Amino acid sequence: MTTRMSRDVLASAARLISDADSLTWWVEELLSTVLPSAAVLCGQSVPHSGGYSAIQTWSFGLPPAYQAAIACVGGNVRSPILTRLIQSGGPEFFDVEQDQGADIDPLWRTTFRRAGWRNLLAFSHLEGERNDRVLTSAAFYDVGPEAVADRHALQQRVMPAMHAALSSLYRCEQAHAPSNSVARLPAFTLAERAVLDLLLQGMTNKEIGRQLGKSGETIKRQLAVLMKRTDARNRVELAHRVLAGGALGAAQPSVPSRVNGFDPIGSFRITRSGD
């Protein structure tokens, strides 16, 4: 379906992405030659107790009316196919006429059909260990039969490059985050930065837990570990050390100021569009 050269170009170009325009070019000009589709929804997330919490999501070619129809509270979109993807690791294929699985919500199917979509091919890629894991997922709308037949090989070809592309963009965007973010904390994992970023907004342990799908006690234990690591005596001192950066090192990416849930039934937060 694709040549070795095209795969190499896809991966090499992914590592050079630095802004929304370069990501759009990568998806529309390079990725589309490897896996043609009518639209793409992709994103990255980090673990929380109920599944994964989205840190960035991008869409390409999804009509605004369709996005509005599948949106739910908090700016998330729900998809039973993403639920399957989380559970299986992918790839997952859905055909609106042939897939009659009991897990397919009738309202979601109706919305999918009304938008004119015929099928959906979903991939995932997981890197890291335990709380350092980053899940990269992608959904391709209206793919051809060749892609369906070659879906296992395509996941191996496409998703490492997709992970590199989104990670490169995330690093570049967060490197330019405001100085009062957690951008200068290289010792912390993505999950830890998510907690710290919400701490800086003045949230309580319970409020942070609700945002990240964890209990208040779990957040309390996480903050205790972070206070010990930074020699902070309390939450206020921890926040001051985070803001100061100090001896914590050079710039590293932080998470967005609000992290909405990637819930166990399969939801992405649409943060921006590449259309």
BELJOCOR-V425549 format. One record per helix or strand of 3 or more residues. SS is the DSSP state (H for helix, E for strand). FROM is the first residue (numbers start at 1). TO is the last residue. Records with the same first field share a line. If there is no record, write none. Layout:
SS->FROM-TO + FROM-TO
//
This chain:
H->4-14 + 20-34 + 64-70 + 73-75 + 80-88 + 106-114 + 130-132 + 145-149 + 151-175 + 190-199 + 205-212 + 216-230 + 235-244 + 246-248
E->39-48 + 51-60 + 76-78 + 92-95 + 119-127 + 134-141 + 267-269
//
